[in-house]
Amino acid sequence: MFGIGLPDLFFIVLLFLLLIKPADWPVVAKRVARAAVALRRMFLPVLEELRGVRDSLMTDAALSQAERSAPPPDWAPLPQNHQKGGESGAASPPFP
């Protein structure tokens, strides 16, 4: 998430432990939690909108895929002798 790996998180926690007094840890934790909740509430409508756009694009893509995979109404397969590897009009001798 955000390109932060486990070593980076350990470093951040270590800095937190060294720079903030233990008596202030609960206060800082509450502020961080409130900020995280506030950010989530701010971005929730944006995420819902993006999910709606994604869902509509996925349904449009599925419908267009179904339309592309269906043959045209006037399509009919060619006879066997016109297909790749098909036999010509003359009969071939059987294999020995």
N, C-alpha and C positions, 0 to 999 in steps of 0.2 A: 504494500500500500504506500503510495507516494515515493517509492524507491527507498524506503527505510527498511533496512534489514535488522536482524537480531543484534549484530555487533553495534549498530548505530543506536538501537534502543538501550542496550546496556550502557553505552556512553552517556546518553541523555539521563538515565536513572542515576548514574554515578555523579554527574554534574548536579543533579537535583539534590542528592544526598549531601554533597560537599558545600553547595552554595546557600542552601536554605536551612535555617535552624529547625531542629526537630519539633519545637513547640509550634512552628508555623506550618508544618506539613498538613494538618487537617484543613486549615484555612485555604492553603494553595490548592489542595485537592478539590475542595468545594467550588472554588473559582474556576478551575479547569473543567470540572464536570458541568457547571452551569454554562460555561462558554460552549462546550461541546453540544449540549442540549439546544442552546440558542442557535448555533450554526445548523444543527439538524432541522430545526423548525423552519429556519429561513430557506433552506435548500429543498425541503420536502415538496413544495409545489413544483419546483423546477424538475425534480426527479420524477414526479408523477407525470408531468407533461412529456418528458423525454420517454418514459415508458409507454405512454399513449402513442407517441409518434412511432416508436419502435414497433409496437403491436400493429399499427395500421400499415406500416411499411412491410412487415412480415406477411400480413394477410394479402396485401397487394402483390407481393412477390410470389406467394403461393398461387394466387389466382392467375397471374400471368404465366407462371410455370405450367399450370394445368392447361392453359390455352395454347402454349407453345408445344406441349407434348402431344396434344390431340392432333390427329391428321386433318388436313383441310377437308371440307365436305365433298369436294369433287375428286378426291384422291382415290386411286385404285392401284393395287400392286401390279407391277409389270409381270408378264409371263416369265417362266423360269429361264427361257433362252436369252432374255435380255439382262439378266442379273449377272453380276460378276461370278465367274466360275460356272455359269450355267452351260448346258449343252446347246449346241447349235441345232438347227432344225433337223439335221440328219441323225439317224440313230447311230450310236457308237457300239462297237463290238464289246461283248462282255469281257471282264477280266479273266485271264487264264487261271 
